[in-house]
Amino acid sequence: MPNAIEQIVDAYVRLKNRRGLDELMMHRQRLAVDLKSRSGYDFSLPIGQIDEEIAIIEAGLSRLKADNSTI
């Protein structure tokens, strides 16, 4: 069963919403930078999850780019 981020990315790809994917990517990147700069707590689990989400978004951007190049 796909998780929420996969469903969101799939919807953006189907709608050819590059801007939405870019904004989603920027948000996740900002979260990652913020968590990596913090100390006093082990943030490795949420950082790992955000990194996985970034990879899913990158795959969506690649799919969108591939779809646009075949048109």
Legacy VTK file of the C-alpha trace (Angstrom):
# vtk DataFile Version 3.0
C-alpha trace
ASCII
DATASET POLYDATA
POINTS 71 float
0.000 0.000 0.000
1.519 3.334 -1.024
2.140 5.866 1.697
0.790 9.408 1.692
3.783 11.065 0.019
3.702 8.509 -2.817
0.013 9.215 -3.399
0.600 12.979 -3.378
3.519 12.688 -5.811
1.503 10.376 -8.096
-1.331 12.920 -8.161
1.052 15.766 -9.014
2.606 13.688 -11.803
-0.807 12.758 -13.232
-1.819 16.426 -13.155
1.580 17.447 -14.596
1.999 19.839 -11.662
5.733 20.510 -11.702
5.365 23.549 -9.476
3.629 21.504 -6.786
6.409 18.911 -6.868
9.059 21.623 -6.696
7.372 23.231 -3.682
7.030 19.844 -1.981
10.729 19.212 -2.595
11.797 22.598 -1.236
9.701 22.082 1.886
11.233 18.665 2.581
14.735 20.023 1.954
14.163 22.866 4.417
12.917 20.374 7.003
15.999 18.215 6.500
18.367 21.166 6.872
16.545 22.331 9.994
16.627 18.903 11.649
20.282 18.320 10.741
21.245 21.617 12.387
19.629 20.729 15.714
21.341 19.025 18.609
20.360 17.514 21.924
18.164 14.781 20.467
18.634 11.959 17.985
16.829 13.144 14.850
18.149 10.311 12.667
14.738 8.629 12.302
12.827 11.706 11.032
15.810 12.737 8.908
15.827 9.277 7.331
12.103 9.510 6.623
12.483 12.950 5.056
15.369 11.658 2.915
13.112 8.823 1.699
10.388 11.336 0.862
12.890 13.465 -1.055
13.859 10.379 -3.078
10.178 9.705 -3.867
9.695 13.325 -4.973
12.838 13.150 -7.147
11.468 10.005 -8.795
8.212 11.846 -9.457
10.075 14.750 -11.015
11.957 12.290 -13.232
8.685 10.651 -14.303
7.212 14.047 -15.087
10.284 15.004 -17.106
10.162 11.693 -19.011
6.455 12.189 -19.753
7.130 15.694 -21.101
9.954 14.518 -23.339
7.762 11.885 -25.024
5.093 14.400 -25.993
LINES 1 72
71 0 1 2 3 4 5 6 7 8 9 10 11 12 13 14 15 16 17 18 19 20 21 22 23 24 25 26 27 28 29 30 31 32 33 34 35 36 37 38 39 40 41 42 43 44 45 46 47 48 49 50 51 52 53 54 55 56 57 58 59 60 61 62 63 64 65 66 67 68 69 70
